Amino acid sequence: MDAGGAKGKQKSDINVTPLIDIVLVLLIVFIVMVPGLSKAMKVVVPQVVQTSAPQKPDPNNILIQIEQDGTITLQQDKVDAQGLKDKLPDAVLLQPLGYRKVFLKVDEDVQFQSMVDVLDAVRVASETAKKKSLEQVDKFQGQDGGDVKVAVSLRKRAGAVAPVS
């Protein structure tokens, strides 16, 4: 058996054939695995649309404002507590079923009780609107869409300083 060297001595050069085989196998493994490692998702970035005129508020949105002096405004009409209870159910009925929302803007100095009274009026209006819609249209019976959702926002006075605790 020949060991590759001269006169029975061993050859001192390294045999690179097995090394090339291993490197080629690893190269093929990495080529196959790399496309599976990318976890990128396609993203649709919203485009900025510049308009010259400000957008008009949605007429279906109901806005109730409570000013610092306790004045209640429904949309743009100043009303008292009883007027709010009378007008709000009709305004709620104009909203589509399942999408009934009321936005409530409250000044930070308003008494807590006046805000509770307005929220109670919204609850009563929700129940009244639900009853009226069930009486008026039979095909929506049992599918009214639920209660009115209320979003409350607190308006802070300009220059107001937060209390230090």
ROSE-4610 file (N, C-alpha, C; in Angstrom, 1 decimal, always signed):
// ROSE-4610
residu = [M/M/M/D/D/D/A/A/A/G/G/G/G/G/G/A/A/A/K/K/K/G/G/G/K/K/K/Q/Q/Q/K/K/K/S/S/S/D/D/D/I/I/I/N/N/N/V/V/V/T/T/T/P/P/P/L/L/L/I/I/I/D/D/D/I/I/I/V/V/V/L/L/L/V/V/V/L/L/L/L/L/L/I/I/I/V/V/V/F/F/F/I/I/I/V/V/V/M/M/M/V/V/V/P/P/P/G/G/G/L/L/L/S/S/S/K/K/K/A/A/A/M/M/M/K/K/K/V/V/V/V/V/V/V/V/V/P/P/P/Q/Q/Q/V/V/V/V/V/V/Q/Q/Q/T/T/T/S/S/S/A/A/A/P/P/P/Q/Q/Q/K/K/K/P/P/P/D/D/D/P/P/P/N/N/N/N/N/N/I/I/I/L/L/L/I/I/I/Q/Q/Q/I/I/I/E/E/E/Q/Q/Q/D/D/D/G/G/G/T/T/T/I/I/I/T/T/T/L/L/L/Q/Q/Q/Q/Q/Q/D/D/D/K/K/K/V/V/V/D/D/D/A/A/A/Q/Q/Q/G/G/G/L/L/L/K/K/K/D/D/D/K/K/K/L/L/L/P/P/P/D/D/D/A/A/A/V/V/V/L/L/L/L/L/L/Q/Q/Q/P/P/P/L/L/L/G/G/G/Y/Y/Y/R/R/R/K/K/K/V/V/V/F/F/F/L/L/L/K/K/K/V/V/V/D/D/D/E/E/E/D/D/D/V/V/V/Q/Q/Q/F/F/F/Q/Q/Q/S/S/S/M/M/M/V/V/V/D/D/D/V/V/V/L/L/L/D/D/D/A/A/A/V/V/V/R/R/R/V/V/V/A/A/A/S/S/S/E/E/E/T/T/T/A/A/A/K/K/K/K/K/K/K/K/K/S/S/S/L/L/L/E/E/E/Q/Q/Q/V/V/V/D/D/D/K/K/K/F/F/F/Q/Q/Q/G/G/G/Q/Q/Q/D/D/D/G/G/G/G/G/G/D/D/D/V/V/V/K/K/K/V/V/V/A/A/A/V/V/V/S/S/S/L/L/L/R/R/R/K/K/K/R/R/R/A/A/A/G/G/G/A/A/A/V/V/V/A/A/A/P/P/P/V/V/V/S/S/S]
num = [1/1/1/2/2/2/3/3/3/4/4/4/5/5/5/6/6/6/7/7/7/8/8/8/9/9/9/10/10/10/11/11/11/12/12/12/13/13/13/14/14/14/15/15/15/16/16/16/17/17/17/18/18/18/19/19/19/20/20/20/21/21/21/22/22/22/23/23/23/24/24/24/25/25/25/26/26/26/27/27/27/28/28/28/29/29/29/30/30/30/31/31/31/32/32/32/33/33/33/34/34/34/35/35/35/36/36/36/37/37/37/38/38/38/39/39/39/40/40/40/41/41/41/42/42/42/43/43/43/44/44/44/45/45/45/46/46/46/47/47/47/48/48/48/49/49/49/50/50/50/51/51/51/52/52/52/53/53/53/54/54/54/55/55/55/56/56/56/57/57/57/58/58/58/59/59/59/60/60/60/61/61/61/62/62/62/63/63/63/64/64/64/65/65/65/66/66/66/67/67/67/68/68/68/69/69/69/70/70/70/71/71/71/72/72/72/73/73/73/74/74/74/75/75/75/76/76/76/77/77/77/78/78/78/79/79/79/80/80/80/81/81/81/82/82/82/83/83/83/84/84/84/85/85/85/86/86/86/87/87/87/88/88/88/89/89/89/90/90/90/91/91/91/92/92/92/93/93/93/94/94/94/95/95/95/96/96/96/97/97/97/98/98/98/99/99/99/100/100/100/101/101/101/102/102/102/103/103/103/104/104/104/105/105/105/106/106/106/107/107/107/108/108/108/109/109/109/110/110/110/111/111/111/112/112/112/113/113/113/114/114/114/115/115/115/116/116/116/117/117/117/118/118/118/119/119/119/120/120/120/121/121/121/122/122/122/123/123/123/124/124/124/125/125/125/126/126/126/127/127/127/128/128/128/129/129/129/130/130/130/131/131/131/132/132/132/133/133/133/134/134/134/135/135/135/136/136/136/137/137/137/138/138/138/139/139/139/140/140/140/141/141/141/142/142/142/143/143/143/144/144/144/145/145/145/146/146/146/147/147/147/148/148/148/149/149/149/150/150/150/151/151/151/152/152/152/153/153/153/154/154/154/155/155/155/156/156/156/157/157/157/158/158/158/159/159/159/160/160/160/161/161/161/162/162/162/163/163/163/164/164/164/165/165/165]
x = [+0.8/+0.0/+0.9/+0.5/+1.4/+0.8/+1.6/+1.2/+1.4/+1.9/+2.1/+3.4/+4.2/+5.5/+6.6/+7.8/+8.9/+9.6/+9.9/+10.7/+10.0/+8.7/+8.0/+7.7/+8.0/+7.7/+6.3/+5.7/+4.4/+4.4/+3.3/+3.2/+2.8/+3.5/+3.2/+2.1/+1.7/+0.6/-0.8/-1.7/-3.0/-3.9/-4.8/-5.7/-6.9/-7.1/-8.2/-9.5/-9.6/-10.8/-11.9/-11.8/-12.9/-13.2/-12.3/-12.5/-13.4/-13.1/-14.0/-15.4/-15.5/-16.8/-17.7/-17.0/-17.8/-18.2/-17.3/-17.5/-18.7/-18.7/-19.8/-21.1/-21.1/-22.4/-22.9/-22.0/-22.4/-22.9/-22.3/-22.7/-24.1/-24.4/-25.7/-26.8/-26.4/-27.4/-27.7/-26.7/-27.0/-27.8/-27.5/-28.3/-29.8/-30.0/-31.4/-32.1/-31.4/-32.0/-32.2/-31.4/-31.4/-32.8/-33.4/-34.8/-35.8/-35.7/-36.6/-36.4/-35.2/-34.9/-35.4/-35.7/-36.2/-37.6/-37.9/-39.2/-39.8/-39.5/-40.0/-41.4/-42.2/-43.6/-43.8/-44.8/-45.1/-45.9/-45.4/-46.1/-46.6/-47.8/-48.4/-48.3/-47.5/-47.4/-48.4/-49.2/-50.2/-49.6/-50.2/-49.7/-50.3/-49.6/-50.1/-50.8/-52.1/-52.9/-53.1/-52.6/-52.7/-53.9/-54.8/-55.9/-55.9/-56.5/-56.4/-57.5/-58.7/-59.8/-59.8/-60.1/-60.2/-61.4/-61.3/-62.4/-63.5/-64.7/-65.9/-66.2/-66.6/-66.9/-68.1/-68.0/-69.0/-70.4/-71.4/-72.7/-73.3/-72.9/-73.4/-72.9/-71.7/-71.1/-71.9/-72.2/-72.9/-71.8/-71.7/-70.8/-71.5/-71.2/-71.8/-70.6/-70.7/-69.7/-70.2/-69.5/-69.8/-68.8/-69.2/-68.3/-68.0/-67.1/-66.7/-67.8/-68.7/-69.8/-71.0/-70.9/-72.0/-72.9/-72.6/-73.4/-73.2/-74.3/-74.3/-74.6/-73.7/-73.9/-74.1/-75.2/-75.4/-75.2/-74.2/-73.7/-73.3/-74.1/-73.8/-74.9/-75.9/-77.1/-76.9/-77.0/-77.0/-78.3/-78.2/-79.4/-79.3/-80.4/-80.3/-80.4/-80.4/-80.4/-81.6/-82.8/-84.0/-84.1/-83.6/-83.5/-82.6/-81.5/-80.6/-81.3/-82.1/-82.8/-83.9/-84.4/-85.4/-84.9/-83.7/-83.2/-82.2/-81.6/-80.6/-81.1/-82.2/-82.7/-82.9/-83.5/-83.7/-82.3/-81.3/-80.0/-79.4/-79.6/-79.0/-79.6/-80.9/-81.7/-81.1/-80.5/-80.0/-78.7/-78.1/-76.8/-77.1/-76.2/-76.5/-76.4/-77.2/-77.2/-75.8/-75.4/-74.1/-73.0/-73.2/-72.2/-72.6/-73.4/-73.9/-72.8/-72.4/-71.3/-71.7/-71.2/-71.4/-70.0/-69.6/-68.3/-68.6/-68.0/-68.3/-67.0/-67.0/-65.9/-66.2/-65.4/-65.7/-64.5/-64.9/-63.9/-63.4/-62.1/-61.5/-62.1/-62.7/-63.3/-64.8/-65.3/-66.8/-67.0/-68.1/-68.4/-68.7/-68.3/-68.4/-69.9/-70.8/-72.2/-72.8/-72.4/-72.9/-72.5/-71.3/-70.9/-71.6/-71.9/-72.7/-74.1/-74.7/-76.0/-76.0/-75.0/-75.0/-74.8/-73.9/-73.8/-75.1/-75.8/-77.1/-78.1/-78.0/-78.9/-78.6/-77.3/-76.9/-77.4/-77.3/-77.8/-79.3/-80.1/-81.5/-81.8/-81.1/-81.3/-81.0/-80.0/-79.6/-80.8/-81.3/-82.5/-83.7/-84.0/-85.1/-85.0/-83.8/-83.5/-83.7/-83.2/-83.3/-84.8/-85.6/-87.0/-87.7/-87.4/-88.1/-87.7/-86.4/-86.0/-86.7/-86.9/-87.5/-89.0/-89.6/-91.0/-91.2/-90.3/-90.5/-90.2/-89.2/-88.8/-88.7/-89.6/-89.7/-88.5/-87.9/-86.8/-85.5/-85.4/-84.2/-84.5/-85.6/-85.9/-84.9/-84.3/-83.3/-81.9/-81.8/-80.5/-80.2/-80.5/-80.4/-78.9/-78.0/-76.6/-76.1/-76.9/-76.4/-76.5/-75.8/-75.9/-75.0/-75.2/-74.3/-73.0/-71.9/-70.6/-70.2/-69.6/-69.3/-67.8/-67.2/-65.8/-65.7/-65.0/-64.9/-63.5/-63.5/-62.2/-62.2/-61.1/-61.0/-60.2/-60.8/-60.1/-59.5/-58.2/-57.5/-57.4/-57.4/-57.3/-55.9/-55.7/-54.4/-53.7/-52.4/-51.7/-52.0/-52.7/-53.0/-51.8/-51.6/-50.4/-50.9/-50.2/-50.6/-50.1/-50.9/-50.6/-49.4/-48.5/-47.3/-47.6/-47.3/-47.6/-46.4]
y = [-1.1/+0.0/+1.2/+2.2/+3.3/+4.5/+5.1/+6.2/+7.5/+7.5/+8.7/+9.4/+9.0/+9.6/+8.9/+9.5/+8.8/+7.8/+6.7/+5.6/+5.2/+5.0/+4.4/+5.5/+6.7/+7.8/+8.3/+8.8/+9.4/+10.8/+11.1/+12.3/+13.4/+14.6/+15.6/+16.6/+16.5/+17.5/+17.0/+18.0/+17.7/+17.3/+16.4/+15.9/+16.8/+17.7/+18.7/+18.2/+17.1/+16.6/+16.4/+15.8/+15.8/+17.2/+18.1/+19.5/+20.2/+20.0/+20.7/+20.1/+18.8/+18.1/+18.7/+18.9/+19.5/+20.9/+21.7/+23.1/+23.2/+22.4/+22.4/+22.0/+21.1/+20.7/+21.8/+22.4/+23.6/+24.7/+25.0/+26.1/+25.8/+24.6/+24.2/+24.3/+23.9/+24.1/+25.5/+26.4/+27.8/+28.4/+28.0/+28.5/+28.2/+27.0/+26.5/+27.2/+27.4/+28.0/+29.5/+30.2/+31.7/+32.3/+31.8/+32.4/+32.1/+31.1/+30.8/+31.6/+32.2/+33.0/+34.4/+34.9/+36.3/+36.3/+37.2/+37.3/+38.7/+39.2/+40.5/+40.4/+41.4/+41.5/+42.7/+42.6/+43.7/+44.7/+46.0/+47.0/+48.1/+48.5/+49.6/+50.8/+51.8/+53.0/+54.0/+54.6/+55.5/+56.8/+57.3/+58.5/+59.7/+60.8/+62.0/+62.7/+63.1/+63.8/+65.2/+66.2/+67.5/+68.2/+68.7/+69.4/+70.8/+71.7/+73.1/+73.5/+72.8/+73.1/+72.1/+72.5/+71.5/+70.6/+69.4/+68.5/+68.8/+68.7/+69.0/+67.8/+68.1/+67.0/+66.1/+64.8/+63.9/+64.3/+64.5/+64.9/+63.9/+62.6/+61.5/+61.6/+62.2/+62.3/+63.3/+62.9/+63.8/+64.3/+65.7/+66.3/+67.1/+66.7/+67.5/+68.1/+69.4/+70.1/+70.7/+70.6/+71.2/+72.3/+73.5/+74.6/+74.8/+75.7/+75.9/+76.4/+77.2/+77.8/+76.9/+75.6/+74.7/+74.7/+75.5/+75.5/+74.3/+73.7/+72.4/+72.8/+72.3/+72.5/+71.2/+71.0/+69.8/+70.2/+69.6/+70.0/+71.5/+72.4/+73.9/+74.6/+73.9/+74.5/+74.4/+75.6/+75.6/+75.1/+74.1/+73.5/+73.3/+73.2/+72.9/+71.4/+70.9/+69.4/+68.8/+69.4/+68.8/+68.8/+69.9/+70.0/+68.9/+68.6/+67.6/+66.2/+66.0/+64.7/+64.6/+65.7/+65.7/+65.5/+66.2/+66.2/+65.0/+64.5/+63.5/+62.2/+61.7/+60.4/+60.5/+61.7/+61.8/+61.9/+62.5/+62.6/+61.2/+60.4/+59.1/+58.2/+58.4/+57.6/+57.8/+59.0/+59.3/+58.5/+58.0/+57.3/+55.9/+55.3/+53.9/+52.9/+51.9/+50.8/+50.2/+50.1/+49.5/+50.5/+51.7/+52.7/+54.0/+53.9/+55.0/+55.5/+56.7/+57.3/+58.7/+59.1/+60.4/+60.9/+62.1/+62.6/+63.7/+63.6/+64.5/+65.3/+66.6/+67.5/+68.2/+68.0/+68.6/+69.5/+70.7/+71.7/+71.1/+71.4/+70.8/+71.3/+72.5/+73.0/+72.7/+71.9/+71.6/+70.7/+70.9/+70.1/+68.6/+67.7/+66.3/+65.9/+66.5/+66.1/+66.5/+67.6/+68.0/+67.0/+66.5/+65.5/+64.2/+63.8/+62.6/+62.8/+64.0/+64.2/+64.1/+64.6/+64.4/+63.0/+62.2/+60.8/+60.0/+60.4/+59.8/+60.1/+61.3/+61.7/+60.9/+60.6/+59.8/+58.4/+57.8/+56.5/+56.4/+57.4/+57.4/+57.6/+58.4/+58.6/+57.3/+56.5/+55.2/+54.3/+54.2/+53.3/+53.7/+55.0/+55.5/+55.3/+55.5/+55.3/+53.8/+52.9/+51.5/+51.1/+51.6/+51.3/+51.8/+53.1/+53.6/+52.9/+52.5/+51.8/+50.4/+49.8/+48.5/+48.6/+49.7/+50.0/+50.3/+51.1/+51.6/+50.6/+49.8/+48.9/+47.5/+46.6/+45.2/+44.4/+44.7/+43.9/+44.0/+45.1/+45.2/+44.7/+44.1/+43.7/+42.7/+43.0/+42.1/+42.3/+43.2/+43.4/+44.9/+45.6/+47.0/+47.5/+46.7/+47.2/+47.6/+47.6/+47.9/+49.3/+49.6/+50.9/+51.9/+53.2/+54.3/+54.2/+54.4/+54.4/+55.9/+56.2/+57.6/+57.7/+58.8/+59.1/+60.4/+60.5/+61.7/+62.3/+63.6/+64.3/+65.5/+65.7/+66.7/+67.9/+69.1/+70.3/+71.0/+71.2/+71.9/+73.4/+74.2/+75.6/+76.0/+77.0/+77.5/+78.0/+77.7/+78.2/+77.5/+76.4/+75.7/+75.0/+75.0/+74.4/+73.1/+72.0/+70.8/+70.9/+70.4/+70.4/+69.5/+70.0/+69.3/+68.4/+67.1/+66.3/+65.9]
z = [+0.0/+0.0/+0.0/-0.8/-1.0/-0.2/+0.6/+1.5/+0.8/-0.4/-1.2/-1.1/-0.2/+0.0/-0.8/-0.8/-1.5/-0.6/-1.1/-0.5/+0.8/+0.9/+2.0/+3.1/+2.9/+3.9/+3.6/+4.6/+4.5/+3.8/+3.1/+2.4/+3.5/+3.4/+4.4/+4.0/+2.7/+2.3/+2.8/+3.0/+3.5/+2.3/+2.5/+1.5/+1.6/+0.6/+0.6/+0.0/-0.5/-1.2/-0.2/+1.0/+2.0/+2.5/+2.6/+3.0/+2.0/+0.7/-0.3/-0.3/-0.1/+0.0/+1.1/+2.3/+3.4/+3.2/+2.6/+2.3/+1.3/+0.3/-0.7/-0.1/+0.8/+1.4/+2.3/+3.1/+3.9/+3.0/+1.9/+1.0/+0.5/+0.1/-0.4/+0.7/+2.0/+3.1/+3.3/+3.3/+3.5/+2.4/+1.2/+0.0/+0.1/+0.6/+0.8/+2.0/+3.1/+4.3/+4.3/+3.5/+3.6/+3.2/+2.1/+1.8/+2.9/+3.6/+4.7/+6.0/+6.1/+7.3/+7.2/+6.1/+6.0/+6.5/+7.5/+8.1/+7.8/+6.6/+6.3/+5.9/+6.3/+5.9/+5.0/+4.1/+3.2/+4.0/+4.0/+4.7/+3.7/+4.0/+3.2/+4.0/+3.7/+4.4/+3.9/+4.9/+4.4/+3.9/+2.8/+2.1/+2.7/+2.8/+3.4/+2.2/+2.5/+1.6/+2.1/+1.3/+1.7/+1.0/+1.8/+1.3/+1.7/+0.9/+1.3/+2.3/+2.2/+3.1/+4.2/+5.5/+6.5/+6.3/+6.8/+6.7/+7.6/+7.1/+7.9/+8.8/+10.0/+10.9/+10.4/+10.7/+10.3/+10.9/+10.1/+10.7/+11.6/+11.5/+12.3/+13.8/+13.9/+15.3/+16.1/+17.3/+18.3/+19.2/+19.4/+20.2/+21.3/+22.6/+23.7/+24.4/+24.7/+25.4/+26.7/+27.8/+29.0/+29.3/+29.3/+29.5/+31.0/+31.3/+32.7/+33.6/+33.0/+33.7/+33.8/+33.3/+33.3/+32.1/+31.1/+29.9/+29.1/+28.7/+27.9/+26.5/+25.6/+24.1/+23.4/+22.7/+21.9/+20.5/+19.8/+18.5/+18.6/+18.1/+18.3/+19.0/+19.5/+20.2/+21.7/+22.3/+23.8/+24.3/+25.2/+25.8/+27.3/+28.0/+29.4/+29.6/+30.8/+31.0/+30.5/+30.6/+30.1/+28.6/+28.0/+26.5/+26.0/+26.7/+26.2/+26.3/+27.3/+27.4/+26.4/+25.9/+24.9/+23.5/+23.2/+21.8/+21.5/+22.5/+22.3/+21.7/+22.2/+21.6/+20.0/+19.6/+18.1/+17.4/+18.0/+17.4/+17.3/+18.4/+18.4/+17.4/+17.2/+16.2/+14.7/+14.5/+13.2/+12.9/+13.9/+13.7/+13.3/+12.4/+12.0/+13.2/+13.0/+14.1/+14.3/+15.5/+15.9/+15.9/+15.4/+15.3/+16.1/+17.1/+17.8/+18.8/+18.6/+19.5/+19.9/+21.1/+21.6/+22.1/+21.6/+22.1/+23.1/+24.2/+25.3/+25.7/+25.5/+25.9/+27.1/+28.1/+29.5/+29.8/+30.3/+30.8/+32.1/+32.5/+33.7/+35.0/+34.9/+36.2/+36.4/+35.5/+35.6/+36.8/+37.5/+38.6/+38.2/+39.0/+38.6/+38.4/+39.2/+39.1/+37.8/+37.2/+35.9/+34.8/+34.9/+33.9/+34.1/+35.3/+35.6/+35.1/+35.2/+34.7/+33.2/+32.5/+31.0/+30.6/+31.3/+31.0/+31.3/+32.3/+32.6/+31.5/+30.9/+29.8/+28.6/+28.4/+27.2/+27.4/+28.6/+28.9/+28.6/+29.1/+28.9/+27.4/+26.7/+25.3/+24.5/+25.0/+24.4/+24.5/+25.7/+25.9/+25.2/+25.1/+24.4/+22.9/+22.4/+20.9/+20.6/+21.5/+21.2/+21.2/+22.1/+22.1/+20.9/+20.5/+19.3/+18.0/+17.9/+16.7/+16.6/+17.8/+17.8/+17.5/+17.9/+17.6/+16.1/+15.5/+14.2/+13.1/+13.3/+12.2/+12.8/+12.2/+12.7/+12.3/+11.1/+10.6/+11.4/+12.2/+13.1/+14.5/+14.7/+16.1/+16.5/+17.7/+18.3/+17.7/+16.7/+16.1/+16.1/+17.2/+17.3/+17.2/+17.8/+17.7/+19.1/+20.1/+21.4/+21.8/+22.9/+23.5/+22.8/+23.2/+22.7/+23.4/+22.6/+23.2/+23.4/+24.5/+24.9/+25.0/+24.3/+24.4/+25.1/+26.2/+27.0/+26.9/+26.7/+26.6/+27.6/+28.3/+29.3/+28.7/+28.6/+28.1/+29.3/+29.2/+30.3/+29.9/+30.9/+30.7/+30.3/+29.5/+29.1/+30.3/+30.5/+31.6/+33.0/+32.9/+34.2/+34.7/+36.0/+36.5/+37.3/+37.0/+37.7/+39.2/+40.1/+41.5/+41.8/+42.7/+43.0/+44.3/+44.2/+45.3/+46.1]
